[in-house]
Amino acid sequence: MKQLWWILPMMALLACRVGQAAEATAVQRLEAANVAYQSGAYAQAAEQYETLLKEGYRSLALHYNLGNACYRLGKPGLAILHYERARLYGPRDADVRHNLQVVRSQLPDDIEVLPPFFLRTWWNGLSLALSANAWSLLSIVLIWLSAGGLATWLLGHTRRLKQWGFGGGIVLFMLSLFTFALSYNRNQLEINNKRAVIMQSEVTLHSAPDTISTVVRQLHEGTTVELLDQINQWYKVTLANGEEGWLPANTLERI
């Protein structure tokens, strides 16, 4: 048992070192792909970026640079897809937002964007300020602090100290629930994103999940939609202007 207490920390330290080494190697390979991009070898750079993605590496810089390479290669759908994924890591990054706006301005579909509900925009923006792990860690810290406040309420020697302990403990506990909710929402935005990008050059939006139903309109590569429902190989989607319809699942790529 005594040996086990020594082995476990050593294993954790070794795993940390291995993770750091893998991160450093991925960053070096990312820089090598950037050199290829800067030299005009966009296809080569895109291939190197995609290899990193397949190996599980993710970062704002990787998705942003891959979006740039796809744009240079004339692939607006992939460019928008990776710019949108880059926004998950840096929602306020000015370069990502600018390039995304540039590509969208060149799309053939003129879809008026309805203003989103301000509370939803605020909540998602706040969730994206930190990673899901960071919000979770903050929530745990606040729970421990709230426990300390309640302990002060139970064990305090003066009435004033007990009042401060009780009030502080309750406030900190409520804040821990708030940050936990932000962590959950951040996680959902990453792994259960309900937005998708059209990948085909042209696709028909139908009123029902079949090819013989009424045609709502034609859509083109790069258009972003929100997924509402799925039946077999069809997705019910809504456009930025509120229009709804059905698209084949193989024409879309989730953000």
C-alpha positions as CSV (number, residue, x, y, z in Angstrom):
1,M,0.0,0.0,0.0
2,K,2.8,2.4,0.8
3,Q,4.4,1.7,-2.5
4,L,1.1,2.4,-4.3
5,W,1.0,5.9,-2.8
6,W,4.4,6.6,-4.5
7,I,3.5,4.9,-7.8
8,L,0.2,6.8,-8.4
9,P,1.8,10.3,-8.2
10,M,4.7,9.1,-10.4
11,M,2.2,7.8,-13.0
12,A,0.2,11.0,-12.9
13,L,3.4,13.0,-13.4
14,L,4.5,10.8,-16.3
15,A,1.1,11.1,-18.0
16,C,1.3,14.9,-17.6
17,R,4.8,14.9,-19.2
18,V,3.7,12.7,-22.1
19,G,0.7,15.0,-22.7
20,Q,2.9,18.1,-22.7
21,A,5.3,16.4,-25.1
22,A,2.4,15.5,-27.4
23,E,1.1,19.1,-27.3
24,A,4.6,20.5,-28.1
25,T,4.9,18.1,-31.1
26,A,1.4,19.0,-32.4
27,V,2.3,22.8,-32.1
28,Q,5.5,22.1,-34.1
29,R,3.6,20.3,-36.8
30,L,1.0,23.1,-36.9
31,E,3.9,25.6,-37.5
32,A,5.2,23.4,-40.3
33,A,1.7,23.5,-41.9
34,N,1.6,27.2,-41.5
35,V,4.9,27.5,-43.4
36,A,3.4,25.5,-46.3
37,Y,0.4,27.8,-46.3
38,Q,2.5,31.0,-46.3
39,S,4.5,29.6,-49.3
40,G,1.2,29.1,-51.2
41,A,1.0,25.3,-50.9
42,Y,-2.6,25.5,-49.7
43,A,-3.5,21.9,-50.5
44,Q,-0.5,20.6,-48.7
45,A,-1.2,22.8,-45.7
46,A,-4.9,21.7,-45.6
47,E,-3.8,18.1,-45.6
48,Q,-1.4,18.6,-42.7
49,Y,-4.1,20.5,-40.7
50,E,-6.6,17.8,-41.3
51,T,-4.1,15.1,-40.2
52,L,-3.8,16.9,-36.9
53,L,-7.5,17.0,-36.5
54,K,-7.8,13.2,-37.2
55,E,-5.2,12.6,-34.5
56,G,-7.4,14.5,-32.0
57,Y,-5.6,17.8,-31.8
58,R,-7.9,20.8,-31.5
59,S,-7.2,24.6,-31.2
60,L,-8.5,27.9,-32.3
61,A,-5.4,28.4,-34.5
62,L,-5.8,25.0,-36.2
63,H,-9.4,25.5,-37.2
64,Y,-8.7,29.1,-38.2
65,N,-5.8,28.2,-40.4
66,L,-7.6,25.3,-41.9
67,G,-10.5,27.6,-42.7
68,N,-8.1,30.0,-44.5
69,A,-6.6,27.1,-46.5
70,C,-10.1,25.9,-47.5
71,Y,-11.1,29.4,-48.6
72,R,-8.0,29.6,-50.7
73,L,-8.8,26.3,-52.3
74,G,-12.3,27.5,-53.2
75,K,-14.2,25.5,-50.6
76,P,-16.5,28.0,-48.9
77,G,-18.4,25.3,-47.0
78,L,-15.4,23.9,-45.3
79,A,-14.0,27.4,-44.7
80,I,-17.1,28.5,-42.9
81,L,-17.3,25.1,-41.0
82,H,-13.8,25.6,-39.6
83,Y,-14.2,29.3,-38.9
84,E,-17.3,28.4,-36.9
85,R,-15.4,25.7,-35.0
86,A,-12.7,28.2,-34.3
87,R,-15.3,30.5,-32.8
88,L,-16.0,27.9,-30.2
89,Y,-12.4,28.3,-28.9
90,G,-12.3,32.1,-29.4
91,P,-15.8,33.6,-29.7
92,R,-14.4,37.2,-29.6
93,D,-11.5,36.7,-31.9
94,A,-11.6,39.5,-34.4
95,D,-9.8,37.7,-37.2
96,V,-12.1,34.7,-37.1
97,R,-15.2,36.9,-37.2
98,H,-13.8,39.1,-40.0
99,N,-12.9,36.1,-42.2
100,L,-16.3,34.5,-41.5
101,Q,-18.1,37.6,-42.6
102,V,-16.0,37.9,-45.8
103,V,-16.8,34.3,-46.9
104,R,-20.5,34.7,-46.1
105,S,-20.7,37.9,-48.1
106,Q,-19.6,35.9,-51.2
107,L,-22.3,33.2,-50.8
108,P,-25.1,33.2,-53.5
109,D,-27.9,32.8,-50.9
110,D,-29.3,36.1,-49.7
111,I,-30.9,35.1,-46.4
112,E,-31.9,37.9,-44.0
113,V,-30.7,37.2,-40.5
114,L,-33.3,37.6,-37.8
115,P,-31.8,39.1,-34.6
116,P,-31.3,36.4,-31.9
117,F,-33.0,36.5,-28.5
118,F,-30.6,38.7,-26.5
119,L,-30.6,36.5,-23.4
120,R,-29.6,33.5,-25.4
121,T,-26.8,35.5,-27.1
122,W,-25.6,36.7,-23.7
123,W,-25.8,33.3,-22.1
124,N,-23.9,31.6,-24.9
125,G,-21.3,34.4,-25.0
126,L,-20.7,34.0,-21.3
127,S,-20.4,30.3,-21.5
128,L,-17.8,30.6,-24.2
129,A,-15.7,32.9,-22.1
130,L,-14.1,29.9,-20.4
131,S,-13.7,26.2,-21.3
132,A,-16.1,23.7,-19.8
133,N,-13.4,22.3,-17.5
134,A,-12.5,25.8,-16.3
135,W,-16.2,26.5,-15.4
136,S,-16.4,23.1,-13.6
137,L,-13.2,23.9,-11.6
138,L,-14.6,27.2,-10.6
139,S,-17.9,25.6,-9.6
140,I,-16.0,23.1,-7.3
141,V,-14.0,25.9,-5.7
142,L,-17.2,27.8,-5.0
143,I,-18.8,24.8,-3.4
144,W,-15.8,24.3,-1.1
145,L,-15.9,28.0,-0.2
146,S,-19.7,27.8,0.5
147,A,-19.0,24.8,2.7
148,G,-16.5,26.9,4.6
149,G,-19.1,29.7,5.0
150,L,-21.7,27.2,6.4
151,A,-19.1,25.8,8.7
152,T,-18.5,29.3,10.0
153,W,-22.3,29.7,10.6
154,L,-22.3,26.4,12.6
155,L,-19.1,27.0,14.6
156,G,-18.9,30.8,14.8
157,H,-18.5,32.3,18.2
158,T,-20.4,35.5,17.5
159,R,-23.8,36.3,16.0
160,R,-22.3,38.6,13.4
161,L,-19.8,35.9,12.3
162,K,-22.6,33.4,12.0
163,Q,-24.7,35.8,9.9
164,W,-21.8,36.4,7.6
165,G,-21.0,32.7,7.3
166,F,-24.6,31.8,6.5
167,G,-25.1,34.6,4.0
168,G,-21.8,34.0,2.3
169,G,-22.3,30.3,2.2
170,I,-25.7,30.6,0.5
171,V,-24.4,33.2,-2.1
172,L,-21.4,31.1,-2.9
173,F,-23.5,28.0,-3.3
174,M,-25.8,29.8,-5.7
175,L,-22.8,31.0,-7.7
176,S,-21.5,27.4,-7.9
177,L,-24.8,26.3,-9.4
178,F,-24.6,29.2,-11.9
179,T,-21.0,28.3,-13.0
180,F,-22.0,24.6,-13.2
181,A,-24.8,25.6,-15.6
182,L,-22.3,27.6,-17.6
183,S,-20.0,24.6,-17.7
184,Y,-22.9,22.4,-19.0
185,N,-23.9,24.9,-21.6
186,R,-20.3,25.3,-22.8
187,N,-20.0,21.5,-23.1
188,Q,-23.3,21.3,-25.1
189,L,-22.1,24.0,-27.5
190,E,-19.0,21.9,-28.2
191,I,-20.2,18.3,-28.4
192,N,-24.0,18.7,-29.1
193,N,-23.9,21.7,-31.4
194,K,-27.2,21.9,-33.3
195,R,-25.8,24.1,-36.1
196,A,-24.6,22.7,-39.4
197,V,-23.1,23.9,-42.7
198,I,-24.2,22.8,-46.2
199,M,-21.4,21.0,-47.9
200,Q,-22.9,20.5,-51.4
201,S,-22.7,23.1,-54.1
202,E,-26.5,23.2,-54.4
203,V,-29.2,21.4,-52.4
204,T,-33.0,21.6,-52.4
205,L,-34.9,22.5,-49.2
206,H,-38.1,20.4,-49.0
207,S,-41.3,20.9,-47.1
208,A,-41.2,17.2,-45.9
209,P,-38.5,14.5,-45.5
210,D,-38.7,13.1,-49.0
211,T,-37.7,14.2,-52.5
212,I,-41.3,14.4,-53.9
213,S,-42.5,17.0,-51.4
214,T,-42.9,20.7,-52.2
215,V,-39.7,22.6,-52.8
216,V,-39.2,25.5,-50.4
217,R,-36.1,27.0,-52.0
218,Q,-32.6,26.2,-53.3
219,L,-29.6,26.5,-51.0
220,H,-25.9,26.5,-51.7
221,E,-22.6,25.5,-50.1
222,G,-21.7,27.4,-47.0
223,T,-25.2,28.3,-45.8
224,T,-25.5,27.7,-42.1
225,V,-28.6,26.1,-40.7
226,E,-29.9,25.0,-37.2
227,L,-31.0,21.4,-36.8
228,L,-34.4,20.9,-35.3
229,D,-35.3,17.3,-35.8
230,Q,-34.2,14.1,-37.7
231,I,-36.2,11.4,-39.4
232,N,-34.1,8.6,-41.0
233,Q,-31.6,10.3,-43.3
234,W,-33.3,13.7,-43.3
235,Y,-32.8,16.8,-41.0
236,K,-35.5,19.3,-40.3
237,V,-33.7,22.7,-40.3
238,T,-34.4,26.4,-39.8
239,L,-32.6,29.1,-41.7
240,A,-31.4,32.4,-40.3
241,N,-34.5,34.1,-41.6
242,G,-36.9,31.6,-39.8
243,E,-37.7,29.5,-42.8
244,E,-38.0,25.8,-42.1
245,G,-37.7,22.7,-44.2
246,W,-35.9,19.3,-44.7
247,L,-32.5,18.5,-46.0
248,P,-30.7,15.2,-46.7
249,A,-28.3,14.4,-43.8
250,N,-25.4,13.7,-46.2
251,T,-25.5,17.3,-47.4
252,L,-24.7,18.8,-44.0
253,E,-21.7,18.8,-41.6
254,R,-22.3,19.6,-37.9
255,I,-20.3,22.5,-36.5
